[in-house]
Every structure is written in C-alpha cells, then in structure tokens.
Amino acid sequence: MAIFTTTSWADKLADINQELIEKYPHVKHISAEDFTNQLNAQNRSNVILFDVRESKEYAVSHLNGAIRVDPSIKADDFFEQFNDELKGKMAVFYCSVGRRSSRLINRLETAVNSNKNIKMLNLEGGIFKWTNDTFP
C-alpha cells in the first residue's frame, strides 16, 4: 500500500494538469491563487462557480457558492439552464482533479456561439489541489 506525501500528490496533480492541457488545448485554466485574487479584485457577483462532480461528492464537500452540475450534462441543456446567469461573467469549473471539468468546458466551448460573452476557466488541480494548498 503506497502512502503519498504532499509532494508526491502535488507532483501527481501537476502531471494530471499537464495531461489536461495537452488533451484539451482550448480549455483555459486558472490556479487557486489566481482565482482567489480574481475574487478579491472584482465583485463576487461577476463570478459563477460550477462543481462538476456527482451529487454524493458534492454532498461531502464543495467550494462555497458552487452550483453542482452533472458531469455528463449536454451543452444545450447546460446553456438552457444557465445562459442568463452566465452572460458577461467569469465561469470557473472544478471537479476532483480537473478531468471532468475540463471535459465539460471543452464540450461547452464547442457549442458556444460567438455571440455568447462567457469566459470559462478550469480550476487547476480541482478541489484536491485547492484543499492541499489550504484554501478555504
């Protein structure tokens, strides 16, 4: 049974993030530090946070103010449900390590019309990195 140190987890999350950058080159990422700086620099109402995990995961823990979105939601259904809330906002998506949220952003960006003014970002390292870096 392997026991992971903080460093090995950090290295593993960095490897996963690099894999996601290569697999989804159009998906933009934001670090936890940059995200919290953005929240401090602008009105929180200009940011919408999406948790892209299963309901059981969300029930255990989630970031304050996050809206849970099914990881397999279709782009049309997502925009039908959230289009009005998204206009002119920064949408930050996260999951455990970034795979499901990157996959969803990729799907959404493929469906986004040029007239939608939506900035979508993936939280680098997901909630695991957020927690490991001791953000609230």
HUHU-V538200 format. One record per backbone hydrogen bond with DSSP energy under -0.5 kcal/mol. NH is the residue of the N-H (numbers start at 1). CO is the residue of the C=O. If there is no record, write none. Layout:
nh | co
NH | CO
NH | CO
This chain:
nh | co
4 | 2
9 | 5
10 | 6
11 | 7
12 | 8
13 | 9
14 | 10
15 | 11
16 | 12
17 | 13
18 | 14
19 | 15
20 | 16
21 | 17
22 | 18
23 | 19
24 | 20
27 | 24
28 | 120
30 | 122
35 | 31
36 | 32
37 | 33
38 | 34
39 | 35
40 | 36
41 | 37
42 | 38
46 | 43
47 | 44
48 | 90
50 | 92
51 | 67
52 | 50
52 | 94
53 | 51
58 | 54
59 | 55
60 | 56
61 | 57
66 | 63
67 | 49
68 | 66
69 | 51
73 | 70
78 | 74
79 | 75
80 | 76
81 | 77
82 | 78
83 | 79
86 | 82
87 | 83
88 | 117
89 | 86
90 | 46
91 | 89
91 | 119
92 | 48
92 | 90
93 | 91
93 | 121
94 | 50
102 | 98
103 | 99
104 | 100
105 | 101
106 | 102
107 | 103
108 | 104
109 | 105
110 | 106
111 | 107
112 | 108
116 | 113
117 | 115
118 | 116
119 | 89
120 | 118
121 | 91
122 | 28
123 | 93
124 | 30
124 | 122
125 | 97
126 | 123
127 | 95
128 | 96
129 | 125
130 | 126
131 | 127
132 | 128
133 | 129
134 | 131
135 | 130
